[in-house]
Amino acid sequence: MNDRVKHLVNELNEAIKNMRQEPEEGRSWSWEDEHVAGLNLADAAEALILALPADIWPAAWFKTEPEHQAKDRAVSAYEQRLVNELLALING
């Protein structure tokens, strides 16, 4: 596994270099080029994360908040105003 992690770290470094690479003088990257570079970076990072042993990550990162907290929360005045404005647009 150690060789696999080293390989994936190298892939991630390469993806970072590509993401940070400046275009030629007087040119700019197309949206497609930037999008592909971003996808490559995300794929390399994901592969490395999945290859590392699970016990390397702090347990606190995986604690989820109980669902009842989100349901019991009162609606803020701002949220209520947005709902009222949306209903006025729909009904108006």
N, CA, C and O atoms as a Tinker XYZ file with bonds, in Angstrom:
   368  protein
     1  N      0.819000   -1.195000    0.000000    73     2
     2  CA     0.000000    0.000000    0.000000    64     1     3
     3  C      0.861000    1.256000    0.000000    63     2     4     5
     4  O      0.456000    2.278000   -0.555000    81     3
     5  N      2.024000    1.201000    0.604000    73     3     6
     6  CA     2.893000    2.355000    0.672000    64     5     7
     7  C      3.264000    2.872000   -0.717000    63     6     8     9
     8  O      3.287000    4.082000   -0.945000    81     7
     9  N      3.552000    1.960000   -1.643000    73     7    10
    10  CA     3.860000    2.370000   -3.014000    64     9    11
    11  C      2.659000    3.012000   -3.677000    63    10    12    13
    12  O      2.798000    3.975000   -4.431000    81    11
    13  N      1.480000    2.481000   -3.398000    73    11    14
    14  CA     0.247000    3.045000   -3.968000    64    13    15
    15  C      0.044000    4.474000   -3.466000    63    14    16    17
    16  O     -0.287000    5.365000   -4.248000    81    15
    17  N      0.240000    4.694000   -2.178000    73    15    18
    18  CA     0.073000    6.041000   -1.614000    64    17    19
    19  C      1.105000    6.987000   -2.220000    63    18    20    21
    20  O      0.767000    8.114000   -2.583000    81    19
    21  N      2.346000    6.554000   -2.333000    73    19    22
    22  CA     3.385000    7.395000   -2.953000    64    21    23
    23  C      3.010000    7.756000   -4.385000    63    22    24    25
    24  O      3.172000    8.901000   -4.805000    81    23
    25  N      2.507000    6.772000   -5.133000    73    23    26
    26  CA     2.087000    7.018000   -6.513000    64    25    27
    27  C      0.955000    8.051000   -6.555000    63    26    28    29
    28  O      0.963000    8.958000   -7.387000    81    27
    29  N     -0.012000    7.902000   -5.653000    73    27    30
    30  CA    -1.147000    8.828000   -5.638000    64    29    31
    31  C     -0.734000   10.225000   -5.189000    63    30    32    33
    32  O     -1.283000   11.215000   -5.671000    81    31
    33  N      0.228000   10.316000   -4.269000    73    31    34
    34  CA     0.751000   11.631000   -3.869000    64    33    35
    35  C      1.421000   12.297000   -5.068000    63    34    36    37
    36  O      1.257000   13.498000   -5.282000    81    35
    37  N      2.169000   11.531000   -5.845000    73    35    38
    38  CA     2.795000   12.081000   -7.053000    64    37    39
    39  C      1.750000   12.546000   -8.055000    63    38    40    41
    40  O      1.913000   13.591000   -8.684000    81    39
    41  N      0.677000   11.777000   -8.209000    73    39    42
    42  CA    -0.407000   12.189000   -9.110000    64    41    43
    43  C     -1.055000   13.479000   -8.622000    63    42    44    45
    44  O     -1.360000   14.367000   -9.419000    81    43
    45  N     -1.261000   13.577000   -7.323000    73    43    46
    46  CA    -1.856000   14.794000   -6.763000    64    45    47
    47  C     -0.927000   15.985000   -6.979000    63    46    48    49
    48  O     -1.390000   17.064000   -7.349000    81    47
    49  N      0.369000   15.808000   -6.756000    73    47    50
    50  CA     1.327000   16.894000   -7.006000    64    49    51
    51  C      1.300000   17.330000   -8.465000    63    50    52    53
    52  O      1.357000   18.523000   -8.761000    81    51
    53  N      1.215000   16.374000   -9.368000    73    51    54
    54  CA     1.152000   16.697000  -10.801000    64    53    55
    55  C     -0.129000   17.465000  -11.129000    63    54    56    57
    56  O     -0.105000   18.421000  -11.905000    81    55
    57  N     -1.240000   17.044000  -10.537000    73    55    58
    58  CA    -2.507000   17.741000  -10.773000    64    57    59
    59  C     -2.457000   19.165000  -10.233000    63    58    60    61
    60  O     -3.005000   20.085000  -10.839000    81    59
    61  N     -1.798000   19.344000   -9.091000    73    59    62
    62  CA    -1.655000   20.693000   -8.520000    64    61    63
    63  C     -0.794000   21.559000   -9.434000    63    62    64    65
    64  O     -1.127000   22.718000   -9.682000    81    63
    65  N      0.300000   21.011000   -9.933000    73    63    66
    66  CA     1.159000   21.765000  -10.865000    64    65    67
    67  C      0.372000   22.184000  -12.101000    63    66    68    69
    68  O      0.474000   23.326000  -12.548000    81    67
    69  N     -0.409000   21.263000  -12.654000    73    67    70
    70  CA    -1.205000   21.585000  -13.842000    64    69    71
    71  C     -2.239000   22.657000  -13.540000    63    70    72    73
    72  O     -2.486000   23.537000  -14.364000    81    71
    73  N     -2.843000   22.585000  -12.359000    73    71    74
    74  CA    -3.867000   23.562000  -11.984000    64    73    75
    75  C     -3.261000   24.952000  -11.845000    63    74    76    77
    76  O     -3.897000   25.948000  -12.191000    81    75
    77  N     -2.035000   25.020000  -11.341000    73    75    78
    78  CA    -1.370000   26.314000  -11.094000    64    77    79
    79  C     -0.600000   26.836000  -12.292000    63    78    80    81
    80  O     -0.118000   27.969000  -12.272000    81    79
    81  N     -0.477000   26.037000  -13.325000    73    79    82
    82  CA     0.310000   26.427000  -14.501000    64    81    83
    83  C     -0.284000   27.672000  -15.152000    63    82    84    85
    84  O     -1.492000   27.765000  -15.370000    81    83
    85  N      0.574000   28.605000  -15.451000    73    83    86
    86  CA     0.148000   29.844000  -16.099000    64    85    87
    87  C      0.048000   29.618000  -17.604000    63    86    88    89
    88  O      0.843000   28.861000  -18.163000    81    87
    89  N     -0.903000   30.253000  -18.263000    73    87    90
    90  CA    -0.978000   30.132000  -19.724000    64    89    91
    91  C      0.166000   30.898000  -20.379000    63    90    92    93
    92  O      0.877000   31.664000  -19.729000    81    91
    93  N      0.324000   30.675000  -21.669000    73    91    94
    94  CA     1.367000   31.381000  -22.411000    64    93    95
    95  C      1.090000   32.881000  -22.365000    63    94    96    97
    96  O     -0.042000   33.314000  -22.151000    81    95
    97  N      2.136000   33.651000  -22.567000    73    95    98
    98  CA     2.036000   35.117000  -22.539000    64    97    99
    99  C      0.954000   35.604000  -23.505000    63    98   100   101
   100  O      0.941000   35.215000  -24.673000    81    99
   101  N      0.057000   36.445000  -23.023000    73    99   102
   102  CA    -0.981000   37.019000  -23.857000    64   101   103
   103  C     -2.178000   36.101000  -24.095000    63   102   104   105
   104  O     -3.078000   36.440000  -24.863000    81   103
   105  N     -2.192000   34.959000  -23.449000    73   103   106
   106  CA    -3.290000   34.011000  -23.635000    64   105   107
   107  C     -3.952000   33.750000  -22.293000    63   106   108   109
   108  O     -3.430000   34.133000  -21.246000    81   107
   109  N     -5.086000   33.105000  -22.333000    73   107   110
   110  CA    -5.747000   32.694000  -21.102000    64   109   111
   111  C     -6.298000   31.290000  -21.293000    63   110   112   113
   112  O     -6.514000   30.842000  -22.419000    81   111
   113  N     -6.522000   30.601000  -20.178000    73   111   114
   114  CA    -7.074000   29.256000  -20.253000    64   113   115
   115  C     -8.554000   29.328000  -20.588000    63   114   116   117
   116  O     -9.263000   30.219000  -20.121000    81   115
   117  N     -9.007000   28.403000  -21.383000    73   115   118
   118  CA   -10.436000   28.333000  -21.662000    64   117   119
   119  C    -11.135000   27.751000  -20.442000    63   118   120   121
   120  O    -10.510000   27.124000  -19.587000    81   119
   121  N    -12.434000   27.971000  -20.380000    73   119   122
   122  CA   -13.210000   27.410000  -19.278000    64   121   123
   123  C    -13.061000   25.899000  -19.281000    63   122   124   125
   124  O    -12.946000   25.295000  -18.215000    81   123
   125  N    -13.062000   25.282000  -20.437000    73   123   126
   126  CA   -12.942000   23.826000  -20.554000    64   125   127
   127  C    -11.613000   23.330000  -19.979000    63   126   128   129
   128  O    -11.579000   22.325000  -19.269000    81   127
   129  N    -10.515000   24.040000  -20.288000    73   127   130
   130  CA    -9.201000   23.659000  -19.762000    64   129   131
   131  C     -9.166000   23.747000  -18.237000    63   130   132   133
   132  O     -8.655000   22.849000  -17.567000    81   131
   133  N     -9.713000   24.832000  -17.697000    73   131   134
   134  CA    -9.743000   24.999000  -16.243000    64   133   135
   135  C    -10.636000   23.946000  -15.600000    63   134   136   137
   136  O    -10.312000   23.422000  -14.534000    81   135
   137  N    -11.746000   23.638000  -16.235000    73   135   138
   138  CA   -12.671000   22.629000  -15.723000    64   137   139
   139  C    -12.000000   21.253000  -15.667000    63   138   140   141
   140  O    -12.108000   20.549000  -14.663000    81   139
   141  N    -11.320000   20.879000  -16.727000    73   139   142
   142  CA   -10.630000   19.586000  -16.778000    64   141   143
   143  C     -9.532000   19.530000  -15.718000    63   142   144   145
   144  O     -9.374000   18.511000  -15.047000    81   143
   145  N     -8.776000   20.613000  -15.561000    73   143   146
   146  CA    -7.722000   20.644000  -14.546000    64   145   147
   147  C     -8.314000   20.489000  -13.148000    63   146   148   149
   148  O     -7.747000   19.794000  -12.304000    81   147
   149  N     -9.438000   21.129000  -12.906000    73   147   150
   150  CA   -10.108000   21.003000  -11.613000    64   149   151
   151  C    -10.619000   19.597000  -11.365000    63   150   152   153
   152  O    -10.517000   19.081000  -10.252000    81   151
   153  N    -11.167000   18.978000  -12.394000    73   151   154
   154  CA   -11.642000   17.596000  -12.258000    64   153   155
   155  C    -10.483000   16.644000  -11.985000    63   154   156   157
   156  O    -10.596000   15.742000  -11.155000    81   155
   157  N     -9.372000   16.847000  -12.683000    73   155   158
   158  CA    -8.194000   16.007000  -12.456000    64   157   159
   159  C     -7.674000   16.157000  -11.031000    63   158   160   161
   160  O     -7.283000   15.175000  -10.401000    81   159
   161  N     -7.671000   17.391000  -10.525000    73   159   162
   162  CA    -7.229000   17.638000   -9.159000    64   161   163
   163  C     -8.159000   16.948000   -8.162000    63   162   164   165
   164  O     -7.698000   16.308000   -7.217000    81   163
   165  N     -9.453000   17.079000   -8.374000    73   163   166
   166  CA   -10.424000   16.438000   -7.474000    64   165   167
   167  C    -10.302000   14.923000   -7.516000    63   166   168   169
   168  O    -10.359000   14.267000   -6.476000    81   167
   169  N    -10.137000   14.369000   -8.695000    73   167   170
   170  CA    -9.996000   12.909000   -8.827000    64   169   171
   171  C     -8.733000   12.407000   -8.125000    63   170   172   173
   172  O     -8.765000   11.373000   -7.457000    81   171
   173  N     -7.632000   13.128000   -8.270000    73   171   174
   174  CA    -6.377000   12.722000   -7.629000    64   173   175
   175  C     -6.500000   12.798000   -6.112000    63   174   176   177
   176  O     -6.034000   11.906000   -5.404000    81   175
   177  N     -7.126000   13.861000   -5.613000    73   175   178
   178  CA    -7.302000   13.998000   -4.167000    64   177   179
   179  C     -8.217000   12.902000   -3.626000    63   178   180   181
   180  O     -7.939000   12.323000   -2.576000    81   179
   181  N     -9.289000   12.619000   -4.327000    73   179   182
   182  CA   -10.214000   11.577000   -3.886000    64   181   183
   183  C     -9.531000   10.208000   -3.856000    63   182   184   185
   184  O     -9.708000    9.447000   -2.905000    81   183
   185  N     -8.764000    9.897000   -4.878000    73   183   186
   186  CA    -8.065000    8.611000   -4.929000    64   185   187
   187  C     -7.098000    8.477000   -3.760000    63   186   188   189
   188  O     -6.996000    7.404000   -3.165000    81   187
   189  N     -6.390000    9.546000   -3.426000    73   187   190
   190  CA    -5.459000    9.502000   -2.306000    64   189   191
   191  C     -6.203000    9.330000   -0.987000    63   190   192   193
   192  O     -5.800000    8.524000   -0.148000    81   191
   193  N     -7.264000   10.067000   -0.802000    73   191   194
   194  CA    -8.052000    9.959000    0.436000    64   193   195
   195  C     -8.573000    8.545000    0.619000    63   194   196   197
   196  O     -8.518000    7.998000    1.720000    81   195
   197  N     -9.079000    7.953000   -0.453000    73   195   198
   198  CA    -9.637000    6.608000   -0.355000    64   197   199
   199  C     -8.558000    5.542000   -0.143000    63   198   200   201
   200  O     -8.839000    4.480000    0.412000    81   199
   201  N     -7.342000    5.818000   -0.576000    73   199   202
   202  CA    -6.259000    4.841000   -0.433000    64   201   203
   203  C     -5.667000    4.836000    0.972000    63   202   204   205
   204  O     -5.081000    3.840000    1.396000    81   203
   205  N     -5.818000    5.939000    1.690000    73   203   206
   206  CA    -5.256000    6.011000    3.041000    64   205   207
   207  C     -6.114000    5.211000    4.015000    63   206   208   209
   208  O     -7.328000    5.118000    3.832000    81   207
   209  N     -5.501000    4.633000    5.045000    73   207   210
   210  CA    -6.279000    3.862000    6.018000    64   209   211
   211  C     -7.268000    4.756000    6.767000    63   210   212   213
   212  O     -6.975000    5.918000    7.048000    81   211
   213  N     -8.422000    4.217000    7.082000    73   211   214
   214  CA    -9.491000    4.997000    7.711000    64   213   215
   215  C     -9.086000    5.542000    9.073000    63   214   216   217
   216  O     -9.559000    6.606000    9.473000    81   215
   217  N     -8.219000    4.836000    9.793000    73   215   218
   218  CA    -7.863000    5.290000   11.140000    64   217   219
   219  C     -6.908000    6.478000   11.154000    63   218   220   221
   220  O     -6.547000    6.965000   12.225000    81   219
   221  N     -6.496000    6.950000    9.983000    73   219   222
   222  CA    -5.619000    8.118000    9.908000    64   221   223
   223  C     -6.415000    9.417000   10.124000    63   222   224   225
   224  O     -5.849000   10.435000   10.522000    81   223
   225  N     -7.721000    9.373000    9.861000    73   223   226
   226  CA    -8.554000   10.568000    9.953000    64   225   227
   227  C     -9.106000   10.710000   11.370000    63   226   228   229
   228  O     -9.498000    9.709000   11.971000    81   227
   229  N     -9.149000   11.920000   11.917000    73   227   230
   230  CA    -9.703000   12.121000   13.267000    64   229   231
   231  C    -11.182000   11.710000   13.316000    63   230   232   233
   232  O    -11.951000   12.013000   12.404000    81   231
   233  N    -11.557000   11.027000   14.379000    73   231   234
   234  CA   -12.934000   10.557000   14.530000    64   233   235
   235  C    -13.929000   11.725000   14.531000    63   234   236   237
   236  O    -15.070000   11.573000   14.095000    81   235
   237  N    -13.492000   12.881000   15.022000    73   235   238
   238  CA   -14.389000   14.036000   15.087000    64   237   239
   239  C    -14.882000   14.467000   13.707000    63   238   240   241
   240  O    -15.945000   15.079000   13.593000    81   239
   241  N    -14.126000   14.155000   12.669000    73   239   242
   242  CA   -14.539000   14.526000   11.314000    64   241   243
   243  C    -15.771000   13.762000   10.871000    63   242   244   245
   244  O    -16.473000   14.191000    9.956000    81   243
   245  N    -16.037000   12.641000   11.509000    73   243   246
   246  CA   -17.122000   11.776000   11.053000    64   245   247
   247  C    -18.343000   11.813000   11.957000    63   246   248   249
   248  O    -19.302000   11.073000   11.739000    81   247
   249  N    -18.313000   12.665000   12.964000    73   247   250
   250  CA   -19.474000   12.797000   13.831000    64   249   251
   251  C    -20.534000   13.596000   13.085000    63   250   252   253
   252  O    -20.262000   14.668000   12.546000    81   251
   253  N    -21.730000   13.060000   13.066000    73   251   254
   254  CA   -22.830000   13.763000   12.397000    64   253   255
   255  C    -23.720000   14.411000   13.437000    63   254   256   257
   256  O    -23.872000   13.910000   14.551000    81   255
   257  N    -24.292000   15.509000   13.062000    73   255   258
   258  CA   -25.227000   16.180000   13.956000    64   257   259
   259  C    -26.545000   15.435000   13.931000    63   258   260   261
   260  O    -26.987000   14.990000   12.872000    81   259
   261  N    -27.170000   15.295000   15.074000    73   259   262
   262  CA   -28.477000   14.634000   15.089000    64   261   263
   263  C    -29.469000   15.377000   14.203000    63   262   264   265
   264  O    -29.490000   16.607000   14.160000    81   263
   265  N    -30.287000   14.608000   13.500000    73   263   266
   266  CA   -31.231000   15.214000   12.554000    64   265   267
   267  C    -32.286000   16.065000   13.250000    63   266   268   269
   268  O    -32.770000   17.040000   12.676000    81   267
   269  N    -32.648000   15.703000   14.489000    73   267   270
   270  CA   -33.717000   16.441000   15.166000    64   269   271
   271  C    -33.358000   17.901000   15.402000    63   270   272   273
   272  O    -34.254000   18.736000   15.518000    81   271
   273  N    -32.072000   18.231000   15.476000    73   271   274
   274  CA   -31.679000   19.620000   15.669000    64   273   275
   275  C    -32.103000   20.483000   14.492000    63   274   276   277
   276  O    -32.592000   21.596000   14.687000    81   275
   277  N    -31.924000   19.996000   13.295000    73   275   278
   278  CA   -32.291000   20.780000   12.110000    64   277   279
   279  C    -33.800000   20.947000   12.012000    63   278   280   281
   280  O    -34.272000   21.997000   11.576000    81   279
   281  N    -34.572000   19.927000   12.410000    73   279   282
   282  CA   -36.029000   19.996000   12.299000    64   281   283
   283  C    -36.645000   20.894000   13.356000    63   282   284   285
   284  O    -37.682000   21.512000   13.114000    81   283
   285  N    -36.017000   20.977000   14.533000    73   283   286
   286  CA   -36.581000   21.745000   15.636000    64   285   287
   287  C    -36.216000   23.223000   15.586000    63   286   288   289
   288  O    -36.708000   24.009000   16.395000    81   287
   289  N    -35.370000   23.605000   14.655000    73   287   290
   290  CA   -34.909000   24.986000   14.574000    64   289   291
   291  C    -36.033000   25.900000   14.117000    63   290   292   293
   292  O    -36.765000   25.584000   13.180000    81   291
   293  N    -36.157000   27.019000   14.780000    73   291   294
   294  CA   -37.187000   27.999000   14.405000    64   293   295
   295  C    -36.776000   28.700000   13.112000    63   294   296   297
   296  O    -35.588000   28.857000   12.830000    81   295
   297  N    -37.756000   29.111000   12.346000    73   295   298
   298  CA   -37.514000   29.844000   11.107000    64   297   299
   299  C    -37.103000   31.263000   11.468000    63   298   300   301
   300  O    -37.754000   31.919000   12.282000    81   299
   301  N    -36.028000   31.729000   10.863000    73   299   302
   302  CA   -35.561000   33.090000   11.148000    64   301   303
   303  C    -36.458000   34.101000   10.449000    63   302   304   305
   304  O    -37.209000   33.767000    9.533000    81   303
   305  N    -36.363000   35.329000   10.900000    73   303   306
   306  CA   -37.150000   36.398000   10.277000    64   305   307
   307  C    -36.761000   36.560000    8.811000    63   306   308   309
   308  O    -37.619000   36.823000    7.968000    81   307
   309  N    -35.484000   36.407000    8.503000    73   307   310
   310  CA   -35.013000   36.515000    7.126000    64   309   311
   311  C    -35.611000   35.411000    6.265000    63   310   312   313
   312  O    -36.083000   35.674000    5.159000    81   311
   313  N    -35.596000   34.178000    6.763000    73   311   314
   314  CA   -36.175000   33.067000    6.013000    64   313   315
   315  C    -37.664000   33.266000    5.801000    63   314   316   317
   316  O    -38.185000   32.978000    4.724000    81   315
   317  N    -38.352000   33.758000    6.824000    73   315   318
   318  CA   -39.790000   34.001000    6.707000    64   317   319
   319  C    -40.073000   35.085000    5.674000    63   318   320   321
   320  O    -41.030000   34.979000    4.907000    81   319
   321  N    -39.246000   36.127000    5.650000    73   319   322
   322  CA   -39.410000   37.192000    4.655000    64   321   323
   323  C    -39.216000   36.651000    3.246000    63   322   324   325
   324  O    -39.966000   37.006000    2.336000    81   323
   325  N    -38.205000   35.786000    3.057000    73   323   326
   326  CA   -37.981000   35.201000    1.737000    64   325   327
   327  C    -39.174000   34.359000    1.289000    63   326   328   329
   328  O    -39.588000   34.424000    0.132000    81   327
   329  N    -39.717000   33.577000    2.201000    73   327   330
   330  CA   -40.890000   32.753000    1.879000    64   329   331
   331  C    -42.073000   33.647000    1.522000    63   330   332   333
   332  O    -42.782000   33.387000    0.550000    81   331
   333  N    -42.281000   34.686000    2.301000    73   331   334
   334  CA   -43.384000   35.610000    2.017000    64   333   335
   335  C    -43.234000   36.287000    0.659000    63   334   336   337
   336  O    -44.208000   36.441000   -0.078000    81   335
   337  N    -42.000000   36.690000    0.333000    73   335   338
   338  CA   -41.762000   37.316000   -0.966000    64   337   339
   339  C    -41.986000   36.323000   -2.107000    63   338   340   341
   340  O    -42.538000   36.684000   -3.146000    81   339
   341  N    -41.573000   35.113000   -1.920000    73   339   342
   342  CA   -41.768000   34.073000   -2.942000    64   341   343
   343  C    -43.258000   33.799000   -3.137000    63   342   344   345
   344  O    -43.733000   33.695000   -4.268000    81   343
   345  N    -43.983000   33.683000   -2.044000    73   343   346
   346  CA   -45.430000   33.462000   -2.157000    64   345   347
   347  C    -46.124000   34.633000   -2.830000    63   346   348   349
   348  O    -47.048000   34.437000   -3.619000    81   347
   349  N    -45.685000   35.855000   -2.525000    73   347   350
   350  CA   -46.271000   37.031000   -3.169000    64   349   351
   351  C    -46.005000   37.010000   -4.674000    63   350   352   353
   352  O    -46.881000   37.362000   -5.464000    81   351
   353  N    -44.794000   36.597000   -5.074000    73   351   354
   354  CA   -44.488000   36.490000   -6.506000    64   353   355
   355  C    -45.329000   35.417000   -7.185000    63   354   356   357
   356  O    -45.806000   35.606000   -8.304000    81   355
   357  N    -45.505000   34.307000   -6.511000    73   355   358
   358  CA   -46.274000   33.205000   -7.085000    64   357   359
   359  C    -47.755000   33.583000   -7.201000    63   358   360   361
   360  O    -48.395000   33.298000   -8.213000    81   359
   361  N    -48.282000   34.212000   -6.179000    73   359   362
   362  CA   -49.714000   34.543000   -6.143000    64   361   363
   363  C    -50.035000   35.848000   -6.856000    63   362   364   365
   364  O    -51.195000   36.119000   -7.167000    81   363
   365  N    -49.024000   36.647000   -7.112000    73   363   366
   366  CA   -49.262000   37.981000   -7.651000    64   365   367
   367  C    -49.293000   38.007000   -9.092000    63   366   368
   368  O    -49.485000   39.068000   -9.686000    81   367
